[in-house]
Amino acid sequence: METPVGKVTHYFPKIGVAVVALSDDLKQGEEIRFTGTLTDFKQKVISMQIEHKTIAHAIRGQEIGLKVDRDVKVGDRVLKTG
């Protein structure tokens, strides 16, 4: 089962980081899926930051920087898997 967790609001391709506005809590180590018109892949949450500080847990309503394995687009949805 997949649960919506957020949406991509910005993407920095040179450093492979997506800014995600969270609609649910997210923890390091959880598996997520990015979906969109041209995007569909899964990955584990390995690195999350808020204002350049590494965090292990983010809560709903926060905007986080998330290291991504592949390119994403603004507007892509982020889902928790499992």
Rosetta blueprint (number, residue, H / E / L):
1 M L
2 E L
3 T E
4 P E
5 V E
6 G E
7 K E
8 V E
9 T E
10 H E
11 Y E
12 F E
13 P L
14 K L
15 I L
16 G L
17 V E
18 A E
19 V E
20 V E
21 A E
22 L E
23 S L
24 D L
25 D L
26 L E
27 K E
28 Q L
29 G L
30 E L
31 E E
32 I E
33 R E
34 F E
35 T E
36 G L
37 T L
38 L L
39 T L
40 D E
41 F E
42 K E
43 Q E
44 K E
45 V L
46 I L
47 S L
48 M E
49 Q E
50 I E
51 E L
52 H L
53 K E
54 T E
55 I E
56 A L
57 H E
58 A E
59 I L
60 R L
61 G L
62 Q L
63 E E
64 I E
65 G E
66 L E
67 K E
68 V L
69 D L
70 R L
71 D L
72 V L
73 K L
74 V L
75 G L
76 D L
77 R E
78 V E
79 L E
80 K E
81 T L
82 G L
